[in-house]
Amino acid sequence: MSTAPSSSSSGIKRKPSVIITIGMAGAGKSTFVQRINSYLHSLDPPSPPYILNLDPAVTQVPYEANIDIRDTVNYQEVMKQYNLGPNGGILTALNLFTTKFDQVLGIVEKRADTVDHIILDTPGQIEIFTWSASGAIITDAIASSLPTVVAYIVDTPRSSAPATFMSNMLYACSIMYKTKLPFILVFNKTDVQPHDFALEWMQDFEAFQSALASHSGSHDSEGEPTYMNSLMNSMSLVLDEFYKHLKAVGVSSMTGDGVKEFFDAVEESREVYEKEYLPELERSRAAREKTLQDVKDDSMSRLMKDLAVDRAKNPDAALHDRWASDEEDDDDDAEINIIDRSEEPWPGQYIDMTRARRQDGEQINWPRPS
């Protein structure tokens, strides 16, 4: 039984749901992607997702990505050419990949009729995707075309400490308000630590205060609450409204518990996207297009006035204002180099994870910094 019907009552194939997985390093994003990938394959009939790996530095992933950033950008070469460290190399590689994301979007839209879910696995360094221009471009581009949901993966055992829990909630809150997309809080690794305590803290402010008061280091030597204790108490009050509008599910990427509940939350979030996000997106797009058109009309009006003045002063010069027919626009854009692995023989093909990601015939020369 499928969690997502592939067509509506009118028989028209609906657009696939996009799931953007975001989370702290070590939260289990890639393992979570593999688990939901396995779940969708196990449905009757199977509903294989379309997976994009956006982490250029990962050595191997537990799933077969349909589009892999490592096939387009060589992370090690980027570090060498631009003299960057690990995080700078990941950020630059993602920026370079984003320059080709129109091709990625074109491939994804062509596959939209054959899949029900599209999954994006983001880099482990959360700030590289959430606070970079490339991450915003990728999120906005795909959310403007397809129903999109953000899944924020939380390491449940590590969040059992009130301070770590509050840090995760603040980060989740900031990402939700930055993307303005339907948001699902996924408490991962529930086979190690059940997430009941987290749900209780989110629903009962006094329960969180009690846990905070009993935690070591919450009081100073004189028995007074520490600054951190007071800050977290205040922040928990601020986030109380945030919790009311947040979907939270517990998932074990190891055992598969809670995956069905996660896809139920995805379906609910899809409805939120269609009712709230999509109309706002269309209004913003219309306003932006009107602003651009007004600027274009104003520029054209001023240009025509300048040309009229110039021709009045120099009538003979207008005879030489011609576009040379033999001039051609320079096209610095390289050939299409985004690889759709779903067109390769599969399943059963052998993939050597140690092979070089860039092929010799691709002739890709990224610009060097000035």
VOPAGU-2260 file (C-alpha; in pm, 1 decimal, decimal comma):
REM VOPAGU-2260
SITE   aa  ch    i         X         Y         Z
SITE  MET   A    0       0,0       0,0       0,0
SITE  SER   A    1     156,2     325,9    -112,7
SITE  THR   A    2     176,0     623,8     121,0
SITE  ALA   A    3     149,1     865,9    -168,8
SITE  PRO   A    4    -103,3     810,2    -447,8
SITE  SER   A    5      51,7     873,0    -785,0
SITE  SER   A    6    -256,5    1026,3    -939,8
SITE  SER   A    7    -556,1    1227,3    -837,7
SITE  SER   A    8    -919,8    1135,6    -887,3
SITE  SER   A    9    -913,0    1308,3   -1225,7
SITE  GLY   A   10    -642,8    1071,3   -1346,2
SITE  ILE   A   11    -379,8    1346,2   -1378,1
SITE  LYS   A   12     -35,1    1251,2   -1248,5
SITE  ARG   A   13      43,6    1474,8    -956,3
SITE  LYS   A   14     384,6    1626,7    -902,4
SITE  PRO   A   15     629,9    1433,9    -683,3
SITE  SER   A   16     706,8    1550,5    -330,1
SITE  VAL   A   17    1058,7    1681,5    -268,0
SITE  ILE   A   18    1221,0    1600,3      66,9
SITE  ILE   A   19    1525,9    1810,8     159,8
SITE  THR   A   20    1714,5    1641,7     444,2
SITE  ILE   A   21    1907,3    1882,4     667,8
SITE  GLY   A   22    2079,8    1818,7     998,6
SITE  MET   A   23    2392,8    1848,0    1207,9
SITE  ALA   A   24    2697,9    1641,7    1120,9
SITE  GLY   A   25    2655,8    1288,8    1255,4
SITE  ALA   A   26    2277,5    1313,1    1293,1
SITE  GLY   A   27    2234,1    1026,9    1044,2
SITE  LYS   A   28    2108,6    1206,9     731,0
SITE  SER   A   29    2255,8     965,3     475,8
SITE  THR   A   30    2144,5     661,7     676,7
SITE  PHE   A   31    1797,8     815,1     703,6
SITE  VAL   A   32    1788,7     868,9     325,9
SITE  GLN   A   33    1884,6     504,8     275,1
SITE  ARG   A   34    1610,4     390,6     514,4
SITE  ILE   A   35    1331,9     586,7     345,0
SITE  ASN   A   36    1472,1     477,6       7,6
SITE  SER   A   37    1447,8     114,4     121,3
SITE  TYR   A   38    1095,7     171,9     253,1
SITE  LEU   A   39     972,8     314,4     -77,8
SITE  HIS   A   40    1126,9      22,5    -264,8
SITE  SER   A   41     944,8    -221,0     -34,0
SITE  LEU   A   42     596,4     -81,4    -106,8
SITE  ASP   A   43     349,8    -280,0    -315,6
SITE  PRO   A   44     386,9    -172,2    -588,9
SITE  PRO   A   45     741,2     -34,5    -538,8
SITE  SER   A   46     779,4     341,8    -560,3
SITE  PRO   A   47    1154,6     409,9    -602,2
SITE  PRO   A   48    1249,5     771,6    -524,4
SITE  TYR   A   49    1477,4     995,8    -729,5
SITE  ILE   A   50    1781,6    1077,4    -512,4
SITE  LEU   A   51    2028,0    1366,1    -537,8
SITE  ASN   A   52    2350,6    1362,2    -338,4
SITE  LEU   A   53    2475,6    1716,9    -274,4
SITE  ASP   A   54    2771,6    1627,9     -51,8
SITE  PRO   A   55    3091,8    1651,2    -263,1
SITE  ALA   A   56    3325,2    1533,4      15,9
SITE  VAL   A   57    3157,8    1206,4     112,3
SITE  THR   A   58    3361,4     898,8      15,1
SITE  GLN   A   59    3063,7     668,8     -22,0
SITE  VAL   A   60    2690,2     671,1      41,9
SITE  PRO   A   61    2466,3     378,5     142,3
SITE  TYR   A   62    2234,1     433,0    -154,5
SITE  GLU   A   63    2265,6     471,6    -530,4
SITE  ALA   A   64    2214,4     838,9    -615,5
SITE  ASN   A   65    2049,3     923,8    -946,7
SITE  ILE   A   66    2238,6    1253,9    -960,6
SITE  ASP   A   67    2563,2    1285,9    -766,6
SITE  ILE   A   68    2754,0    1612,8    -725,7
SITE  ARG   A   69    3076,9    1409,6    -723,4
SITE  ASP   A   70    3019,7    1316,7   -1087,9
SITE  THR   A   71    3033,3    1686,5   -1180,7
SITE  VAL   A   72    3273,6    1850,0    -934,3
SITE  ASN   A   73    3599,4    1699,8    -808,1
SITE  TYR   A   74    3615,7    1813,8    -447,4
SITE  GLN   A   75    3988,3    1740,5    -404,8
SITE  GLU   A   76    4075,1    1934,0    -722,1
SITE  VAL   A   77    3867,8    2230,1    -605,8
SITE  MET   A   78    4066,1    2239,7    -281,0
SITE  LYS   A   79    4394,3    2232,4    -473,3
SITE  GLN   A   80    4302,7    2485,1    -743,1
SITE  TYR   A   81    4150,0    2738,9    -505,2
SITE  ASN   A   82    4386,0    2669,7    -211,2
SITE  LEU   A   83    4099,0    2596,0      25,6
SITE  GLY   A   84    4043,1    2399,0     341,6
SITE  PRO   A   85    3784,5    2120,9     379,4
SITE  ASN   A   86    3480,7    2340,3     451,3
SITE  GLY   A   87    3580,5    2601,8     194,9
SITE  GLY   A   88    3624,0    2324,5     -60,8
SITE  ILE   A   89    3275,0    2187,9       7,6
SITE  LEU   A   90    3121,0    2535,9     -16,5
SITE  THR   A   91    3302,2    2617,8    -342,0
SITE  ALA   A   92    3215,7    2278,3    -492,2
SITE  LEU   A   93    2848,7    2336,1    -408,4
SITE  ASN   A   94    2866,9    2685,9    -559,4
SITE  LEU   A   95    3014,2    2546,5    -881,5
SITE  PHE   A   96    2749,0    2275,2    -895,2
SITE  THR   A   97    2477,2    2537,2    -847,1
SITE  THR   A   98    2583,8    2706,7   -1172,0
SITE  LYS   A   99    2458,2    2391,3   -1346,5
SITE  PHE   A  100    2146,3    2344,3   -1135,0
SITE  ASP   A  101    1920,5    2450,7   -1419,8
SITE  GLN   A  102    2029,3    2130,4   -1591,9
SITE  VAL   A  103    1960,3    1932,3   -1274,3
SITE  LEU   A  104    1614,1    2086,2   -1250,5
SITE  GLY   A  105    1547,7    2001,2   -1613,8
SITE  ILE   A  106    1641,3    1637,0   -1558,0
SITE  VAL   A  107    1432,3    1618,5   -1239,5
SITE  GLU   A  108    1127,6    1766,0   -1412,6
SITE  LYS   A  109    1159,3    1511,3   -1693,1
SITE  ARG   A  110    1153,9    1232,9   -1433,0
SITE  ALA   A  111     860,1    1386,2   -1243,3
SITE  ASP   A  112     605,9    1168,7   -1425,0
SITE  THR   A  113     774,2     844,9   -1316,3
SITE  VAL   A  114     845,8     907,2    -945,1
SITE  ASP   A  115     644,8    1007,8    -639,3
SITE  HIS   A  116     932,8    1131,4    -421,8
SITE  ILE   A  117    1254,0    1324,2    -484,8
SITE  ILE   A  118    1509,0    1322,4    -201,9
SITE  LEU   A  119    1799,6    1564,2    -153,1
SITE  ASP   A  120    2084,3    1458,2      76,9
SITE  THR   A  121    2272,3    1770,9     183,8
SITE  PRO   A  122    2631,3    1813,5     313,0
SITE  GLY   A  123    2706,3    1715,1     670,9
SITE  GLN   A  124    2823,9    2067,7     753,6
SITE  ILE   A  125    2477,5    2214,7     800,7
SITE  GLU   A  126    2579,3    2580,5     767,9
SITE  ILE   A  127    2726,0    2520,1     420,8
SITE  PHE   A  128    2382,1    2445,2     279,5
SITE  THR   A  129    2147,4    2642,4     502,2
SITE  TRP   A  130    2333,3    2975,6     510,1
SITE  SER   A  131    2509,2    2981,7     171,8
SITE  ALA   A  132    2383,5    3144,6    -147,1
SITE  SER   A  133    2403,4    2812,3    -330,4
SITE  GLY   A  134    2185,1    2638,6     -71,1
SITE  ALA   A  135    1924,0    2914,1     -96,6
SITE  ILE   A  136    1930,8    2899,4    -478,0
SITE  ILE   A  137    1885,4    2521,1    -482,4
SITE  THR   A  138    1604,4    2532,6    -224,6
SITE  ASP   A  139    1417,4    2818,0    -393,3
SITE  ALA   A  140    1460,5    2672,5    -741,8
SITE  ILE   A  141    1322,4    2331,8    -657,5
SITE  ALA   A  142    1051,1    2464,6    -423,4
SITE  SER   A  143     921,9    2693,3    -699,1
SITE  SER   A  144     871,6    2393,8    -928,4
SITE  LEU   A  145     768,0    2104,7    -702,8
SITE  PRO   A  146     599,4    2056,3    -361,0
SITE  THR   A  147     888,7    2069,3    -115,0
SITE  VAL   A  148     928,4    1968,6     249,2
SITE  VAL   A  149    1228,5    2023,2     477,5
SITE  ALA   A  150    1315,8    1728,8     704,2
SITE  TYR   A  151    1540,7    1840,5     989,9
SITE  ILE   A  152    1722,9    1535,9    1129,6
SITE  VAL   A  153    1798,7    1543,4    1504,1
SITE  ASP   A  154    2040,0    1311,2    1684,4
SITE  THR   A  155    1803,5    1202,4    1963,8
SITE  PRO   A  156    2059,9    1055,3    2208,1
SITE  ARG   A  157    2273,5    1368,5    2193,8
SITE  SER   A  158    1966,3    1589,6    2242,4
SITE  SER   A  159    1879,4    1430,2    2574,9
SITE  ALA   A  160    2075,7    1711,8    2741,1
SITE  PRO   A  161    1855,7    2026,8    2771,7
SITE  ALA   A  162    2125,1    2257,8    2631,1
SITE  THR   A  163    2179,0    2041,9    2320,6
SITE  PHE   A  164    1804,8    2004,3    2272,6
SITE  MET   A  165    1756,5    2380,7    2288,5
SITE  SER   A  166    2041,1    2436,9    2039,6
SITE  ASN   A  167    1875,9    2199,0    1793,0
SITE  MET   A  168    1537,3    2366,4    1835,1
SITE  LEU   A  169    1684,2    2713,0    1777,5
SITE  TYR   A  170    1858,1    2593,1    1463,9
SITE  ALA   A  171    1539,2    2424,0    1341,8
SITE  CYS   A  172    1342,0    2741,8    1406,8
SITE  SER   A  173    1589,6    2957,1    1213,6
SITE  ILE   A  174    1591,1    2718,6     915,3
SITE  MET   A  175    1211,8    2699,2     904,0
SITE  TYR   A  176    1173,0    3076,6     900,1
SITE  LYS   A  177    1454,0    3115,8     647,4
SITE  THR   A  178    1316,8    2864,4     396,6
SITE  LYS   A  179     948,4    2937,0     472,8
SITE  LEU   A  180     875,0    2577,5     371,4
SITE  PRO   A  181     672,8    2303,9     545,4
SITE  PHE   A  182     897,7    2165,1     816,4
SITE  ILE   A  183     922,3    1820,0     977,3
SITE  LEU   A  184    1134,1    1756,6    1285,3
SITE  VAL   A  185    1274,0    1402,0    1261,4
SITE  PHE   A  186    1412,1    1258,6    1584,0
SITE  ASN   A  187    1652,6     994,9    1450,9
SITE  LYS   A  188    1815,9     699,3    1630,9
SITE  THR   A  189    1510,2     621,3    1843,6
SITE  ASP   A  190    1636,6     262,5    1872,0
SITE  VAL   A  191    1911,6     403,6    2096,3
SITE  GLN   A  192    1709,7     670,4    2278,9
SITE  PRO   A  193    1328,8     704,5    2256,2
SITE  HIS   A  194    1213,7    1053,6    2164,8
SITE  ASP   A  195     931,6    1069,2    2419,3
SITE  PHE   A  196    1128,1    1309,5    2638,2
SITE  ALA   A  197    1166,1    1552,1    2347,1
SITE  LEU   A  198     793,0    1550,8    2270,2
SITE  GLU   A  199     719,5    1610,0    2638,7
SITE  TRP   A  200     960,5    1904,1    2650,7
SITE  MET   A  201     798,6    2052,4    2341,2
SITE  GLN   A  202     444,4    2012,6    2474,8
SITE  ASP   A  203     503,5    2094,1    2842,5
SITE  PHE   A  204     711,7    2397,8    2929,7
SITE  GLU   A  205     727,7    2301,9    3296,6
SITE  ALA   A  206     867,1    1957,1    3210,2
SITE  PHE   A  207    1156,5    2120,6    3027,0
SITE  GLN   A  208    1215,5    2359,6    3317,1
SITE  SER   A  209    1221,9    2067,3    3558,6
SITE  ALA   A  210    1472,6    1877,1    3342,7
SITE  LEU   A  211    1684,7    2190,0    3312,0
SITE  ALA   A  212    1684,1    2249,0    3689,2
SITE  SER   A  213    1788,7    1890,0    3760,9
SITE  HIS   A  214    2068,5    1893,2    3503,6
SITE  SER   A  215    2421,0    1930,0    3637,8
SITE  GLY   A  216    2571,4    2275,3    3599,0
SITE  SER   A  217    2239,0    2457,0    3608,6
SITE  HIS   A  218    2328,5    2637,9    3936,0
SITE  ASP   A  219    2640,3    2817,6    4046,5
SITE  SER   A  220    2831,9    2768,7    4371,0
SITE  GLU   A  221    2586,8    2990,4    4557,3
SITE  GLY   A  222    2285,1    2793,1    4441,3
SITE  GLU   A  223    2166,3    3059,9    4198,2
SITE  PRO   A  224    2064,6    2969,0    3839,2
SITE  THR   A  225    2348,9    3018,0    3594,4
SITE  TYR   A  226    2328,5    3256,1    3298,8
SITE  MET   A  227    2292,0    2962,5    3059,8
SITE  ASN   A  228    2008,2    2821,8    3269,4
SITE  SER   A  229    1820,9    3152,1    3263,7
SITE  LEU   A  230    1881,8    3193,7    2890,2
SITE  MET   A  231    1744,9    2849,8    2807,4
SITE  ASN   A  232    1440,4    2910,1    3026,3
SITE  SER   A  233    1369,7    3229,7    2834,4
SITE  MET   A  234    1429,1    3067,3    2495,9
SITE  SER   A  235    1195,4    2779,1    2577,9
SITE  LEU   A  236     919,2    3034,9    2636,0
SITE  VAL   A  237     995,6    3200,0    2303,1
SITE  LEU   A  238     989,1    2866,8    2117,8
SITE  ASP   A  239     659,9    2756,6    2273,2
SITE  GLU   A  240     465,9    2910,6    1982,7
SITE  PHE   A  241     710,4    2755,0    1737,2
SITE  TYR   A  242     640,4    2407,6    1876,3
SITE  LYS   A  243     265,1    2443,3    1819,4
SITE  HIS   A  244     310,9    2465,5    1443,0
SITE  LEU   A  245     575,5    2196,1    1412,6
SITE  LYS   A  246     535,4    1834,6    1304,2
SITE  ALA   A  247     764,1    1596,8    1493,3
SITE  VAL   A  248     817,0    1225,4    1431,6
SITE  GLY   A  249    1052,3     967,7    1577,3
SITE  VAL   A  250    1241,1     745,0    1335,0
SITE  SER   A  251    1498,7     471,5    1367,6
SITE  SER   A  252    1712,8     459,3    1055,4
SITE  MET   A  253    1850,1     129,7    1182,3
SITE  THR   A  254    1524,3     -61,6    1233,2
SITE  GLY   A  255    1284,3     140,0    1016,5
SITE  ASP   A  256    1046,1     224,0    1300,8
SITE  GLY   A  257     850,8     544,1    1238,9
SITE  VAL   A  258     919,0     568,7     864,2
SITE  LYS   A  259     551,1     528,4     776,2
SITE  GLU   A  260     462,7     805,2    1023,2
SITE  PHE   A  261     726,5    1021,7     857,0
SITE  PHE   A  262     564,4     982,4     514,2
SITE  ASP   A  263     224,3    1055,8     668,3
SITE  ALA   A  264     376,5    1383,1     790,8
SITE  VAL   A  265     516,2    1445,5     441,4
SITE  GLU   A  266     165,8    1412,6     295,6
SITE  GLU   A  267      26,6    1657,6     551,2
SITE  SER   A  268     311,0    1900,1     479,4
SITE  ARG   A  269     241,7    1871,6     107,7
SITE  GLU   A  270    -110,3    2000,5     171,4
SITE  VAL   A  271      35,3    2291,2     368,9
SITE  TYR   A  272     265,8    2367,4      74,6
SITE  GLU   A  273     -24,5    2373,2    -170,7
SITE  LYS   A  274    -252,2    2581,7      52,9
SITE  GLU   A  275      -5,2    2830,2     201,6
SITE  TYR   A  276     336,7    2828,2      37,1
SITE  LEU   A  277     231,5    2800,3    -327,9
SITE  PRO   A  278     -10,5    3098,1    -326,5
SITE  GLU   A  279     250,7    3310,4    -148,0
SITE  LEU   A  280     512,2    3198,7    -400,7
SITE  GLU   A  281     287,8    3297,0    -689,8
SITE  ARG   A  282     219,3    3637,4    -533,6
SITE  SER   A  283     591,6    3696,9    -478,0
SITE  ARG   A  284     672,4    3585,1    -831,2
SITE  ALA   A  285     407,4    3815,1    -981,0
SITE  ALA   A  286     532,6    4109,5    -773,3
SITE  ARG   A  287     893,0    4038,4    -874,5
SITE  GLU   A  288     803,5    4012,6   -1242,7
SITE  LYS   A  289     608,9    4338,4   -1223,7
SITE  THR   A  290     903,6    4512,6   -1056,8
SITE  LEU   A  291    1143,6    4382,1   -1321,5
SITE  GLN   A  292     907,7    4485,3   -1599,5
SITE  ASP   A  293     874,2    4834,3   -1453,4
SITE  VAL   A  294    1253,0    4868,1   -1435,1
SITE  LYS   A  295    1284,5    4740,3   -1791,9
SITE  ASP   A  296    1018,9    4981,6   -1919,9
SITE  ASP   A  297    1183,8    5273,5   -1738,5
SITE  SER   A  298    1526,3    5183,5   -1877,6
SITE  MET   A  299    1386,6    5149,4   -2229,8
SITE  SER   A  300    1206,4    5483,1   -2199,0
SITE  ARG   A  301    1524,0    5660,2   -2089,3
SITE  LEU   A  302    1722,1    5487,2   -2364,7
SITE  MET   A  303    1480,8    5599,3   -2634,7
SITE  LYS   A  304    1492,0    5955,6   -2504,7
SITE  ASP   A  305    1873,1    5951,6   -2509,4
SITE  LEU   A  306    1874,7    5809,9   -2862,9
SITE  ALA   A  307    1632,0    6076,8   -2978,4
SITE  VAL   A  308    1854,3    6352,6   -2835,2
SITE  ASP   A  309    2167,6    6193,4   -2980,6
SITE  ARG   A  310    2016,7    6156,7   -3330,0
SITE  ALA   A  311    1890,0    6513,0   -3322,2
SITE  LYS   A  312    2243,8    6636,9   -3248,5
SITE  ASN   A  313    2423,5    6391,6   -3483,6
SITE  PRO   A  314    2187,0    6280,4   -3763,2
SITE  ASP   A  315    2470,8    6125,0   -3969,3
SITE  ALA   A  316    2588,5    5902,9   -3681,8
SITE  ALA   A  317    2258,5    5713,7   -3679,8
SITE  LEU   A  318    2345,5    5564,5   -4021,2
SITE  HIS   A  319    2637,3    5377,1   -3864,2
SITE  ASP   A  320    2435,6    5232,6   -3573,5
SITE  ARG   A  321    2412,3    4879,0   -3707,1
SITE  TRP   A  322    2461,7    4539,2   -3545,0
SITE  ALA   A  323    2742,7    4348,1   -3713,4
SITE  SER   A  324    2587,5    4029,5   -3852,5
SITE  ASP   A  325    2909,6    3831,1   -3820,5
SITE  GLU   A  326    2939,2    3893,5   -3445,5
SITE  GLU   A  327    2838,5    3605,1   -3224,8
SITE  ASP   A  328    2776,1    3593,1   -2857,1
SITE  ASP   A  329    3047,8    3423,5   -2659,9
SITE  ASP   A  330    2914,2    3117,1   -2486,1
SITE  ASP   A  331    3135,4    3031,4   -2192,2
SITE  ASP   A  332    2892,5    2769,8   -2069,6
SITE  ALA   A  333    3032,5    2419,6   -2087,1
SITE  GLU   A  334    2847,9    2129,3   -2238,4
SITE  ILE   A  335    2593,3    1949,1   -2026,5
SITE  ASN   A  336    2789,0    1755,2   -1767,5
SITE  ILE   A  337    2520,1    1659,0   -1517,1
SITE  ILE   A  338    2497,5    1281,2   -1512,1
SITE  ASP   A  339    2165,3    1105,5   -1463,2
SITE  ARG   A  340    2265,4     765,7   -1330,0
SITE  SER   A  341    1916,6     623,2   -1372,9
SITE  GLU   A  342    1996,4     590,3   -1744,1
SITE  GLU   A  343    2288,1     357,6   -1667,2
SITE  PRO   A  344    2237,1     -20,9   -1641,4
SITE  TRP   A  345    2080,0     -90,9   -1302,5
SITE  PRO   A  346    2041,5    -299,0   -1089,3
SITE  GLY   A  347    2341,6    -527,6   -1086,6
SITE  GLN   A  348    2602,8    -287,3   -1215,8
SITE  TYR   A  349    2941,5    -273,4   -1042,8
SITE  ILE   A  350    3037,6      66,8    -907,5
SITE  ASP   A  351    3395,4     125,5    -796,9
SITE  MET   A  352    3366,9     385,6    -520,0
SITE  THR   A  353    3741,0     462,0    -546,0
SITE  ARG   A  354    3732,9     569,3    -909,6
SITE  ALA   A  355    3791,0     932,6   -1008,8
SITE  ARG   A  356    3465,6    1119,1   -1031,1
SITE  ARG   A  357    3558,4    1338,6   -1326,7
SITE  GLN   A  358    3592,6    1170,1   -1665,2
SITE  ASP   A  359    3890,2    1253,3   -1887,4
SITE  GLY   A  360    3674,2    1367,5   -2179,0
SITE  GLU   A  361    3467,4    1619,6   -1989,4
SITE  GLN   A  362    3713,7    1908,9   -2043,2
SITE  ILE   A  363    3591,9    2103,5   -1738,3
SITE  ASN   A  364    3809,2    2399,5   -1644,9
SITE  TRP   A  365    3672,1    2593,0   -1352,1
SITE  PRO   A  366    3781,2    2960,2   -1340,3
SITE  ARG   A  367    4072,5    3032,0   -1109,2
SITE  PRO   A  368    4034,8    3309,9    -851,5
SITE  SER   A  369    4179,9    3644,3    -947,8
